[in-house]
């Protein structure tokens, strides 16, 4: 269960195909450059029935407060407005985002005590980001 990873901090260590993923979403050049240059720190907390997923970097502070399985309005780090639903499957946060044009993005964040593996898919483009536990 993902709860064993609550309160831990994970720092981005590697990123694969992230620029192509951002291009597929229609993210502009300058935002892609900035997004690729930062090393965010991610953590997950729980308040009653809600989870709070934070991604903090010098470029952007991104905080999601969600109740598993309940759709909510989300502004993505690149500024898009989407309808999102996050389900918890074992130690994975499975997020489905749908934008105003019907474009569907799937993000799976798999938590372990030592790392978070984030796999993002839109159309036929996939990207993977790996975060390692940190004391920062």
C-alpha positions as CSV (number, residue, x, y, z in Angstrom):
1,X,0.0,0.0,0.0
2,X,1.1,3.5,-0.8
3,X,0.7,4.6,2.8
4,X,4.1,3.1,3.8
5,X,5.6,5.9,1.7
6,X,3.8,8.8,3.3
7,X,5.9,11.7,4.4
8,X,9.0,10.6,2.5
9,X,10.7,12.9,0.0
10,X,11.8,11.8,-3.4
11,X,14.1,13.8,-5.7
12,X,14.2,13.5,-9.5
13,X,17.2,11.5,-10.6
14,X,16.5,10.6,-14.2
15,X,14.1,11.4,-17.0
16,X,13.5,9.6,-20.3
17,X,11.6,11.0,-23.3
18,X,10.1,13.9,-21.2
19,X,10.6,16.5,-23.9
20,X,8.8,14.4,-26.5
21,X,6.0,13.8,-23.9
22,X,5.6,17.6,-23.3
23,X,5.6,18.2,-27.1
24,X,2.8,15.7,-27.5
25,X,0.8,17.7,-24.9
26,X,1.4,20.9,-26.8
27,X,3.7,22.5,-24.2
28,X,5.6,25.5,-25.6
29,X,9.4,25.5,-26.1
30,X,10.3,27.8,-23.1
31,X,8.2,25.8,-20.7
32,X,9.7,22.5,-21.9
33,X,13.2,23.9,-21.4
34,X,12.4,25.1,-17.9
35,X,10.5,21.8,-17.0
36,X,13.4,19.7,-18.2
37,X,16.0,21.7,-16.3
38,X,14.6,21.4,-12.8
39,X,14.9,18.5,-10.3
40,X,11.6,18.5,-8.3
41,X,11.2,16.9,-4.9
42,X,8.0,14.9,-4.6
43,X,6.2,13.8,-1.4
44,X,2.8,12.3,-0.5
45,X,0.8,13.0,2.6
46,X,-2.6,12.1,3.9
47,X,-5.2,14.2,5.6
48,X,-8.3,12.1,6.6
49,X,-9.7,10.6,3.4
50,X,-7.6,13.0,1.2
51,X,-4.1,12.6,-0.2
52,X,-1.8,15.5,-0.9
53,X,0.8,15.0,-3.6
54,X,3.4,17.8,-3.8
55,X,6.1,18.4,-6.4
56,X,8.3,21.4,-5.5
57,X,11.1,22.9,-7.6
58,X,12.6,26.2,-8.4
59,X,10.4,26.5,-11.5
60,X,7.0,25.5,-10.0
61,X,5.2,24.4,-6.9
62,X,2.6,21.8,-7.8
63,X,0.2,20.5,-5.2
64,X,-2.7,18.1,-5.8
65,X,-5.3,17.4,-3.1
66,X,-7.5,14.4,-4.0
67,X,-9.8,11.8,-2.8
68,X,-9.1,8.4,-4.5
69,X,-11.5,7.6,-7.2
70,X,-13.2,11.1,-7.2
71,X,-12.9,13.3,-10.3
72,X,-11.5,16.9,-9.6
73,X,-10.4,19.9,-11.6
74,X,-6.6,20.1,-12.0
75,X,-4.3,22.7,-13.4
76,X,-1.3,20.8,-14.7
77,X,2.3,22.1,-14.2
78,X,2.3,23.4,-17.7
79,X,-1.0,25.4,-17.1
80,X,-3.6,23.1,-18.8
81,X,-7.0,22.7,-17.2
82,X,-8.0,19.0,-17.0
83,X,-10.5,16.8,-15.3
84,X,-8.5,14.3,-13.3
85,X,-9.2,11.1,-11.3
86,X,-6.6,9.4,-9.2
87,X,-7.1,5.8,-8.1
88,X,-4.8,3.9,-5.7
89,X,-3.9,0.4,-6.9
90,X,-1.5,-1.2,-4.5
91,X,1.5,1.2,-4.3
92,X,0.6,3.0,-7.5
93,X,-1.3,6.3,-8.0
94,X,-3.1,5.8,-11.3
95,X,-4.1,9.2,-12.7
96,X,-6.3,9.8,-15.7
97,X,-6.4,13.4,-17.0
98,X,-8.8,14.6,-19.8
99,X,-8.4,18.1,-21.2
100,X,-11.1,20.2,-22.9
101,X,-10.3,18.7,-26.3
102,X,-10.7,15.1,-25.0
103,X,-7.0,14.4,-25.0
104,X,-6.4,11.7,-22.4
105,X,-3.1,11.5,-20.4
106,X,-2.3,8.6,-18.1
107,X,0.2,9.0,-15.3
108,X,1.2,6.1,-13.0
109,X,3.3,7.0,-10.0
110,X,4.6,3.8,-8.3
111,X,5.9,4.3,-4.8
112,X,8.4,2.2,-3.0
113,X,10.4,3.1,0.2
114,X,13.4,4.0,-2.0
115,X,12.0,5.5,-5.1
116,X,9.0,6.7,-7.2
117,X,8.7,5.7,-10.8
118,X,6.5,8.0,-12.8
119,X,5.3,6.7,-16.2
120,X,3.4,9.2,-18.3
121,X,1.5,8.4,-21.5
122,X,-0.3,10.5,-24.1
123,X,-1.3,9.2,-27.5
124,X,1.6,6.9,-28.5
125,X,4.2,8.9,-26.5
126,X,5.5,7.6,-23.2
127,X,8.0,9.1,-20.7
128,X,9.5,7.8,-17.5
129,X,10.9,9.9,-14.6
130,X,12.6,8.2,-11.7
131,X,12.8,9.8,-8.2
132,X,15.0,8.6,-5.4
133,X,14.4,9.1,-1.7
134,X,16.2,12.1,-0.3
135,X,16.7,13.9,3.0
136,X,16.5,17.4,1.4
